[in-house]
Amino acid sequence: MTIRRLLWEEDGQTLVEYGLLVALIALVVIAALTILGRRIANTFNTVNNTLPT
């Protein structure tokens, strides 16, 4: 009876799916911030280099 309950119970599957979604969203956010961070840093460096000292 316990094995049948473990095979058909979906609570653990839902938790794993939510965990995978959170991990995927975190990876997308980290990648976006990395790309945008480099662009923003390049913009600030360009502005800094064009300003007179």
N, CA, C and O atoms as a Tripos MOL2 file, in Angstrom:
@<TRIPOS>MOLECULE
protein
  212   211    53     0     0
PROTEIN
NO_CHARGES

@<TRIPOS>ATOM
      1 N           0.8140   -1.1920    0.0000 N.3       1 MET1
      2 CA          0.0000    0.0000    0.0000 C.3       1 MET1
      3 C           0.8640    1.2640    0.0000 C.2       1 MET1
      4 O           0.5180    2.2500   -0.6520 O.2       1 MET1
      5 N           1.9600    1.2410    0.7120 N.am      2 THR2
      6 CA          2.8360    2.4110    0.7840 C.3       2 THR2
      7 C           3.4870    2.6970   -0.5670 C.2       2 THR2
      8 O           3.6070    3.8580   -0.9580 O.2       2 THR2
      9 N           3.9030    1.6680   -1.2740 N.am      3 ILE3
     10 CA          4.5380    1.8610   -2.5790 C.3       3 ILE3
     11 C           3.5390    2.4350   -3.5730 C.2       3 ILE3
     12 O           3.8800    3.3150   -4.3630 O.2       3 ILE3
     13 N           2.3090    1.9410   -3.5380 N.am      4 ARG4
     14 CA          1.2760    2.4610   -4.4400 C.3       4 ARG4
     15 C           1.0230    3.9450   -4.1440 C.2       4 ARG4
     16 O           0.8700    4.7450   -5.0680 O.2       4 ARG4
     17 N           0.9790    4.3080   -2.8660 N.am      5 ARG5
     18 CA          0.7460    5.7080   -2.4870 C.3       5 ARG5
     19 C           1.9130    6.5880   -2.9630 C.2       5 ARG5
     20 O           1.6940    7.7050   -3.4300 O.2       5 ARG5
     21 N           3.1290    6.0960   -2.8480 N.am      6 LEU6
     22 CA          4.2880    6.8760   -3.2920 C.3       6 LEU6
     23 C           4.2950    7.0720   -4.8060 C.2       6 LEU6
     24 O           4.7070    8.1240   -5.2940 O.2       6 LEU6
     25 N           3.8400    6.0630   -5.5510 N.am      7 LEU7
     26 CA          3.8400    6.1620   -7.0030 C.3       7 LEU7
     27 C           2.7550    7.1030   -7.5190 C.2       7 LEU7
     28 O           2.9470    7.7540   -8.5450 O.2       7 LEU7
     29 N           1.6230    7.1850   -6.8280 N.am      8 TRP8
     30 CA          0.4950    7.9660   -7.3330 C.3       8 TRP8
     31 C           0.3650    9.3230   -6.6600 C.2       8 TRP8
     32 O          -0.4100   10.1590   -7.1250 O.2       8 TRP8
     33 N           1.0940    9.5670   -5.5860 N.am      9 GLU9
     34 CA          0.9970   10.8550   -4.9060 C.3       9 GLU9
     35 C           1.7650   11.9020   -5.7000 C.2       9 GLU9
     36 O           2.9010   11.6570   -6.1070 O.2       9 GLU9
     37 N           1.1700   13.0510   -5.9220 N.am     10 GLU10
     38 CA          1.7690   14.0640   -6.7970 C.3      10 GLU10
     39 C           2.3160   15.2630   -6.0440 C.2      10 GLU10
     40 O           2.8020   16.1980   -6.6800 O.2      10 GLU10
     41 N           2.2620   15.2800   -4.7310 N.am     11 ASP11
     42 CA          2.7640   16.4260   -3.9720 C.3      11 ASP11
     43 C           4.2580   16.6260   -4.1770 C.2      11 ASP11
     44 O           4.7150   17.7540   -4.3580 O.2      11 ASP11
     45 N           5.0110   15.5520   -4.1500 N.am     12 GLY12
     46 CA          6.4570   15.6580   -4.3470 C.3      12 GLY12
     47 C           6.8040   16.1110   -5.7540 C.2      12 GLY12
     48 O           7.7530   16.8700   -5.9490 O.2      12 GLY12
     49 N           6.0450   15.6510   -6.7300 N.am     13 GLN13
     50 CA          6.2970   16.0520   -8.1140 C.3      13 GLN13
     51 C           6.0590   17.5430   -8.2890 C.2      13 GLN13
     52 O           6.8240   18.2120   -8.9830 O.2      13 GLN13
     53 N           5.0220   18.0670   -7.6760 N.am     14 THR14
     54 CA          4.7250   19.4860   -7.7860 C.3      14 THR14
     55 C           5.8490   20.3070   -7.1740 C.2      14 THR14
     56 O           6.2570   21.3250   -7.7330 O.2      14 THR14
     57 N           6.3480   19.8650   -6.0280 N.am     15 LEU15
     58 CA          7.4340   20.5820   -5.3680 C.3      15 LEU15
     59 C           8.6900   20.5860   -6.2470 C.2      15 LEU15
     60 O           9.3760   21.6030   -6.3470 O.2      15 LEU15
     61 N           8.9820   19.4740   -6.8670 N.am     16 VAL16
     62 CA         10.1490   19.3960   -7.7520 C.3      16 VAL16
     63 C           9.9610   20.3070   -8.9620 C.2      16 VAL16
     64 O          10.9040   20.9760   -9.3870 O.2      16 VAL16
     65 N           8.7570   20.3390   -9.5170 N.am     17 GLU17
     66 CA          8.5010   21.2080  -10.6650 C.3      17 GLU17
     67 C           8.6760   22.6700  -10.2910 C.2      17 GLU17
     68 O           9.2730   23.4370  -11.0470 O.2      17 GLU17
     69 N           8.1600   23.0640   -9.1250 N.am     18 TYR18
     70 CA          8.3480   24.4450   -8.6820 C.3      18 TYR18
     71 C           9.8300   24.7580   -8.4670 C.2      18 TYR18
     72 O          10.2930   25.8510   -8.7930 O.2      18 TYR18
     73 N          10.5600   23.8060   -7.9230 N.am     19 GLY19
     74 CA         11.9960   24.0010   -7.7310 C.3      19 GLY19
     75 C          12.7250   24.1900   -9.0530 C.2      19 GLY19
     76 O          13.6130   25.0350   -9.1630 O.2      19 GLY19
     77 N          12.3500   23.4030  -10.0570 N.am     20 LEU20
     78 CA         12.9710   23.5390  -11.3730 C.3      20 LEU20
     79 C          12.6180   24.8780  -12.0130 C.2      20 LEU20
     80 O          13.4660   25.5020  -12.6510 O.2      20 LEU20
     81 N          11.3780   25.3220  -11.8490 N.am     21 LEU21
     82 CA         10.9830   26.6310  -12.3900 C.3      21 LEU21
     83 C          11.7720   27.7550  -11.7310 C.2      21 LEU21
     84 O          12.2360   28.6710  -12.4120 O.2      21 LEU21
     85 N          11.9250   27.6930  -10.4200 N.am     22 VAL22
     86 CA         12.6780   28.7300   -9.7110 C.3      22 VAL22
     87 C          14.1310   28.7380  -10.1660 C.2      22 VAL22
     88 O          14.7140   29.8040  -10.3570 O.2      22 VAL22
     89 N          14.7170   27.5620  -10.3410 N.am     23 ALA23
     90 CA         16.1030   27.4830  -10.8010 C.3      23 ALA23
     91 C          16.2440   28.0460  -12.2160 C.2      23 ALA23
     92 O          17.2070   28.7570  -12.5020 O.2      23 ALA23
     93 N          15.3030   27.7390  -13.0950 N.am     24 LEU24
     94 CA         15.3590   28.2510  -14.4630 C.3      24 LEU24
     95 C          15.2100   29.7670  -14.4860 C.2      24 LEU24
     96 O          15.9370   30.4520  -15.2040 O.2      24 LEU24
     97 N          14.2790   30.2880  -13.7100 N.am     25 ILE25
     98 CA         14.0900   31.7360  -13.6480 C.3      25 ILE25
     99 C          15.3370   32.4090  -13.0890 C.2      25 ILE25
    100 O          15.7430   33.4630  -13.5800 O.2      25 ILE25
    101 N          15.9470   31.8160  -12.0720 N.am     26 ALA26
    102 CA         17.1690   32.3770  -11.5010 C.3      26 ALA26
    103 C          18.2920   32.4140  -12.5380 C.2      26 ALA26
    104 O          19.0280   33.3980  -12.6150 O.2      26 ALA26
    105 N          18.4300   31.3610  -13.3290 N.am     27 LEU27
    106 CA         19.4640   31.3410  -14.3680 C.3      27 LEU27
    107 C          19.2280   32.4150  -15.4210 C.2      27 LEU27
    108 O          20.1760   33.0570  -15.8730 O.2      27 LEU27
    109 N          17.9810   32.6150  -15.8130 N.am     28 VAL28
    110 CA         17.6660   33.6480  -16.8000 C.3      28 VAL28
    111 C          17.9630   35.0270  -16.2400 C.2      28 VAL28
    112 O          18.5090   35.8770  -16.9430 O.2      28 VAL28
    113 N          17.6130   35.2590  -14.9920 N.am     29 VAL29
    114 CA         17.8750   36.5620  -14.3700 C.3      29 VAL29
    115 C          19.3740   36.8100  -14.2500 C.2      29 VAL29
    116 O          19.8390   37.9160  -14.5240 O.2      29 VAL29
    117 N          20.1230   35.8120  -13.8520 N.am     30 ILE30
    118 CA         21.5810   35.9720  -13.7330 C.3      30 ILE30
    119 C          22.2030   36.2570  -15.0930 C.2      30 ILE30
    120 O          23.0830   37.1110  -15.2030 O.2      30 ILE30
    121 N          21.7570   35.5520  -16.1300 N.am     31 ALA31
    122 CA         22.2930   35.7860  -17.4740 C.3      31 ALA31
    123 C          21.9490   37.1910  -17.9550 C.2      31 ALA31
    124 O          22.7950   37.8710  -18.5360 O.2      31 ALA31
    125 N          20.7160   37.6310  -17.7180 N.am     32 ALA32
    126 CA         20.3130   38.9720  -18.1500 C.3      32 ALA32
    127 C          21.1060   40.0400  -17.4160 C.2      32 ALA32
    128 O          21.5530   41.0100  -18.0280 O.2      32 ALA32
    129 N          21.2840   39.8730  -16.1220 N.am     33 LEU33
    130 CA         22.0490   40.8650  -15.3590 C.3      33 LEU33
    131 C          23.5140   40.8850  -15.7700 C.2      33 LEU33
    132 O          24.1450   41.9420  -15.7650 O.2      33 LEU33
    133 N          24.0490   39.7480  -16.1180 N.am     34 THR34
    134 CA         25.4420   39.6990  -16.5700 C.3      34 THR34
    135 C          25.6020   40.4570  -17.8800 C.2      34 THR34
    136 O          26.5390   41.2420  -18.0300 O.2      34 THR34
    137 N          24.7050   40.2320  -18.8210 N.am     35 ILE35
    138 CA         24.7850   40.9110  -20.1160 C.3      35 ILE35
    139 C          24.5390   42.4070  -19.9500 C.2      35 ILE35
    140 O          25.2990   43.2210  -20.4750 O.2      35 ILE35
    141 N          23.4890   42.7720  -19.2280 N.am     36 LEU36
    142 CA         23.1860   44.1910  -19.0300 C.3      36 LEU36
    143 C          24.2630   44.8810  -18.2060 C.2      36 LEU36
    144 O          24.5750   46.0480  -18.4440 O.2      36 LEU36
    145 N          24.8230   44.1780  -17.2540 N.am     37 GLY37
    146 CA         25.8850   44.7550  -16.4290 C.3      37 GLY37
    147 C          27.0960   45.1410  -17.2660 C.2      37 GLY37
    148 O          27.6850   46.2010  -17.0570 O.2      37 GLY37
    149 N          27.4630   44.3000  -18.1990 N.am     38 ARG38
    150 CA         28.5950   44.6050  -19.0760 C.3      38 ARG38
    151 C          28.2890   45.7960  -19.9750 C.2      38 ARG38
    152 O          29.1500   46.6500  -20.1860 O.2      38 ARG38
    153 N          27.0760   45.8610  -20.5040 N.am     39 ARG39
    154 CA         26.7090   46.9800  -21.3760 C.3      39 ARG39
    155 C          26.6950   48.2910  -20.6010 C.2      39 ARG39
    156 O          27.1670   49.3150  -21.0930 O.2      39 ARG39
    157 N          26.1560   48.2550  -19.3980 N.am     40 ILE40
    158 CA         26.1060   49.4690  -18.5850 C.3      40 ILE40
    159 C          27.5210   49.9020  -18.2020 C.2      40 ILE40
    160 O          27.8390   51.0900  -18.2370 O.2      40 ILE40
    161 N          28.3600   48.9490  -17.8420 N.am     41 ALA41
    162 CA         29.7490   49.2800  -17.5060 C.3      41 ALA41
    163 C          30.4580   49.8830  -18.7120 C.2      41 ALA41
    164 O          31.2080   50.8470  -18.5610 O.2      41 ALA41
    165 N          30.2390   49.3400  -19.8990 N.am     42 ASN42
    166 CA         30.8540   49.8930  -21.1050 C.3      42 ASN42
    167 C          30.3510   51.3040  -21.3850 C.2      42 ASN42
    168 O          31.1210   52.1660  -21.8080 O.2      42 ASN42
    169 N          29.0670   51.5430  -21.1520 N.am     43 THR43
    170 CA         28.5170   52.8850  -21.3630 C.3      43 THR43
    171 C          29.1520   53.8870  -20.4070 C.2      43 THR43
    172 O          29.5550   54.9730  -20.8230 O.2      43 THR43
    173 N          29.2420   53.5290  -19.1320 N.am     44 PHE44
    174 CA         29.8670   54.4200  -18.1590 C.3      44 PHE44
    175 C          31.3390   54.6640  -18.4810 C.2      44 PHE44
    176 O          31.8320   55.7800  -18.3190 O.2      44 PHE44
    177 N          32.0370   53.6370  -18.9320 N.am     45 ASN45
    178 CA         33.4460   53.8140  -19.3010 C.3      45 ASN45
    179 C          33.5790   54.7440  -20.5040 C.2      45 ASN45
    180 O          34.4970   55.5640  -20.5440 O.2      45 ASN45
    181 N          32.6940   54.6340  -21.4710 N.am     46 THR46
    182 CA         32.7260   55.5110  -22.6380 C.3      46 THR46
    183 C          32.4590   56.9570  -22.2340 C.2      46 THR46
    184 O          33.1420   57.8750  -22.6870 O.2      46 THR46
    185 N          31.4770   57.1460  -21.3930 N.am     47 VAL47
    186 CA         31.1660   58.5140  -20.9060 C.3      47 VAL47
    187 C          32.3420   59.0580  -20.1050 C.2      47 VAL47
    188 O          32.7160   60.2200  -20.2610 O.2      47 VAL47
    189 N          32.9170   58.2370  -19.2630 N.am     48 ASN48
    190 CA         34.0600   58.6780  -18.4490 C.3      48 ASN48
    191 C          35.2440   59.0410  -19.3210 C.2      48 ASN48
    192 O          35.9360   60.0140  -19.0230 O.2      48 ASN48
    193 N          35.5030   58.3060  -20.3800 N.am     49 ASN49
    194 CA         36.6380   58.5900  -21.2550 C.3      49 ASN49
    195 C          36.4220   59.8320  -22.0930 C.2      49 ASN49
    196 O          37.3940   60.4780  -22.4860 O.2      49 ASN49
    197 N          35.1620   60.1920  -22.3840 N.am     50 THR50
    198 CA         34.9190   61.3720  -23.2200 C.3      50 THR50
    199 C          34.8420   62.6580  -22.4100 C.2      50 THR50
    200 O          34.9120   63.7460  -22.9820 O.2      50 THR50
    201 N          34.7000   62.5580  -21.0910 N.am     51 LEU51
    202 CA         34.6670   63.7670  -20.2620 C.3      51 LEU51
    203 C          36.0720   64.3430  -20.1200 C.2      51 LEU51
    204 O          37.0470   63.6020  -20.0020 O.2      51 LEU51
    205 N          36.1660   65.6720  -20.1310 N.am     52 PRO52
    206 CA         37.4920   66.2650  -19.9120 C.3      52 PRO52
    207 C          37.9170   66.0830  -18.4570 C.2      52 PRO52
    208 O          37.0920   66.0340  -17.5440 O.2      52 PRO52
    209 N          39.2190   65.9860  -18.2780 N.am     53 THR53
    210 CA         39.7270   65.7790  -16.9020 C.3      53 THR53
    211 C          39.9460   67.0700  -16.1820 C.2      53 THR53
    212 O          40.3670   67.0680  -15.0260 O.2      53 THR53
@<TRIPOS>BOND
     1     1     2 1
     2     2     3 1
     3     3     4 2
     4     3     5 am
     5     5     6 1
     6     6     7 1
     7     7     8 2
     8     7     9 am
     9     9    10 1
    10    10    11 1
    11    11    12 2
    12    11    13 am
    13    13    14 1
    14    14    15 1
    15    15    16 2
    16    15    17 am
    17    17    18 1
    18    18    19 1
    19    19    20 2
    20    19    21 am
    21    21    22 1
    22    22    23 1
    23    23    24 2
    24    23    25 am
    25    25    26 1
    26    26    27 1
    27    27    28 2
    28    27    29 am
    29    29    30 1
    30    30    31 1
    31    31    32 2
    32    31    33 am
    33    33    34 1
    34    34    35 1
    35    35    36 2
    36    35    37 am
    37    37    38 1
    38    38    39 1
    39    39    40 2
    40    39    41 am
    41    41    42 1
    42    42    43 1
    43    43    44 2
    44    43    45 am
    45    45    46 1
    46    46    47 1
    47    47    48 2
    48    47    49 am
    49    49    50 1
    50    50    51 1
    51    51    52 2
    52    51    53 am
    53    53    54 1
    54    54    55 1
    55    55    56 2
    56    55    57 am
    57    57    58 1
    58    58    59 1
    59    59    60 2
    60    59    61 am
    61    61    62 1
    62    62    63 1
    63    63    64 2
    64    63    65 am
    65    65    66 1
    66    66    67 1
    67    67    68 2
    68    67    69 am
    69    69    70 1
    70    70    71 1
    71    71    72 2
    72    71    73 am
    73    73    74 1
    74    74    75 1
    75    75    76 2
    76    75    77 am
    77    77    78 1
    78    78    79 1
    79    79    80 2
    80    79    81 am
    81    81    82 1
    82    82    83 1
    83    83    84 2
    84    83    85 am
    85    85    86 1
    86    86    87 1
    87    87    88 2
    88    87    89 am
    89    89    90 1
    90    90    91 1
    91    91    92 2
    92    91    93 am
    93    93    94 1
    94    94    95 1
    95    95    96 2
    96    95    97 am
    97    97    98 1
    98    98    99 1
    99    99   100 2
   100    99   101 am
   101   101   102 1
   102   102   103 1
   103   103   104 2
   104   103   105 am
   105   105   106 1
   106   106   107 1
   107   107   108 2
   108   107   109 am
   109   109   110 1
   110   110   111 1
   111   111   112 2
   112   111   113 am
   113   113   114 1
   114   114   115 1
   115   115   116 2
   116   115   117 am
   117   117   118 1
   118   118   119 1
   119   119   120 2
   120   119   121 am
   121   121   122 1
   122   122   123 1
   123   123   124 2
   124   123   125 am
   125   125   126 1
   126   126   127 1
   127   127   128 2
   128   127   129 am
   129   129   130 1
   130   130   131 1
   131   131   132 2
   132   131   133 am
   133   133   134 1
   134   134   135 1
   135   135   136 2
   136   135   137 am
   137   137   138 1
   138   138   139 1
   139   139   140 2
   140   139   141 am
   141   141   142 1
   142   142   143 1
   143   143   144 2
   144   143   145 am
   145   145   146 1
   146   146   147 1
   147   147   148 2
   148   147   149 am
   149   149   150 1
   150   150   151 1
   151   151   152 2
   152   151   153 am
   153   153   154 1
   154   154   155 1
   155   155   156 2
   156   155   157 am
   157   157   158 1
   158   158   159 1
   159   159   160 2
   160   159   161 am
   161   161   162 1
   162   162   163 1
   163   163   164 2
   164   163   165 am
   165   165   166 1
   166   166   167 1
   167   167   168 2
   168   167   169 am
   169   169   170 1
   170   170   171 1
   171   171   172 2
   172   171   173 am
   173   173   174 1
   174   174   175 1
   175   175   176 2
   176   175   177 am
   177   177   178 1
   178   178   179 1
   179   179   180 2
   180   179   181 am
   181   181   182 1
   182   182   183 1
   183   183   184 2
   184   183   185 am
   185   185   186 1
   186   186   187 1
   187   187   188 2
   188   187   189 am
   189   189   190 1
   190   190   191 1
   191   191   192 2
   192   191   193 am
   193   193   194 1
   194   194   195 1
   195   195   196 2
   196   195   197 am
   197   197   198 1
   198   198   199 1
   199   199   200 2
   200   199   201 am
   201   201   202 1
   202   202   203 1
   203   203   204 2
   204   203   205 am
   205   205   206 1
   206   206   207 1
   207   207   208 2
   208   207   209 am
   209   209   210 1
   210   210   211 1
   211   211   212 2
@<TRIPOS>SUBSTRUCTURE
     1 MET1         2 RESIDUE 1 A MET
     2 THR2         6 RESIDUE 1 A THR
     3 ILE3        10 RESIDUE 1 A ILE
     4 ARG4        14 RESIDUE 1 A ARG
     5 ARG5        18 RESIDUE 1 A ARG
     6 LEU6        22 RESIDUE 1 A LEU
     7 LEU7        26 RESIDUE 1 A LEU
     8 TRP8        30 RESIDUE 1 A TRP
     9 GLU9        34 RESIDUE 1 A GLU
    10 GLU10       38 RESIDUE 1 A GLU
    11 ASP11       42 RESIDUE 1 A ASP
    12 GLY12       46 RESIDUE 1 A GLY
    13 GLN13       50 RESIDUE 1 A GLN
    14 THR14       54 RESIDUE 1 A THR
    15 LEU15       58 RESIDUE 1 A LEU
    16 VAL16       62 RESIDUE 1 A VAL
    17 GLU17       66 RESIDUE 1 A GLU
    18 TYR18       70 RESIDUE 1 A TYR
    19 GLY19       74 RESIDUE 1 A GLY
    20 LEU20       78 RESIDUE 1 A LEU
    21 LEU21       82 RESIDUE 1 A LEU
    22 VAL22       86 RESIDUE 1 A VAL
    23 ALA23       90 RESIDUE 1 A ALA
    24 LEU24       94 RESIDUE 1 A LEU
    25 ILE25       98 RESIDUE 1 A ILE
    26 ALA26      102 RESIDUE 1 A ALA
    27 LEU27      106 RESIDUE 1 A LEU
    28 VAL28      110 RESIDUE 1 A VAL
    29 VAL29      114 RESIDUE 1 A VAL
    30 ILE30      118 RESIDUE 1 A ILE
    31 ALA31      122 RESIDUE 1 A ALA
    32 ALA32      126 RESIDUE 1 A ALA
    33 LEU33      130 RESIDUE 1 A LEU
    34 THR34      134 RESIDUE 1 A THR
    35 ILE35      138 RESIDUE 1 A ILE
    36 LEU36      142 RESIDUE 1 A LEU
    37 GLY37      146 RESIDUE 1 A GLY
    38 ARG38      150 RESIDUE 1 A ARG
    39 ARG39      154 RESIDUE 1 A ARG
    40 ILE40      158 RESIDUE 1 A ILE
    41 ALA41      162 RESIDUE 1 A ALA
    42 ASN42      166 RESIDUE 1 A ASN
    43 THR43      170 RESIDUE 1 A THR
    44 PHE44      174 RESIDUE 1 A PHE
    45 ASN45      178 RESIDUE 1 A ASN
    46 THR46      182 RESIDUE 1 A THR
    47 VAL47      186 RESIDUE 1 A VAL
    48 ASN48      190 RESIDUE 1 A ASN
    49 ASN49      194 RESIDUE 1 A ASN
    50 THR50      198 RESIDUE 1 A THR
    51 LEU51      202 RESIDUE 1 A LEU
    52 PRO52      206 RESIDUE 1 A PRO
    53 THR53      210 RESIDUE 1 A THR
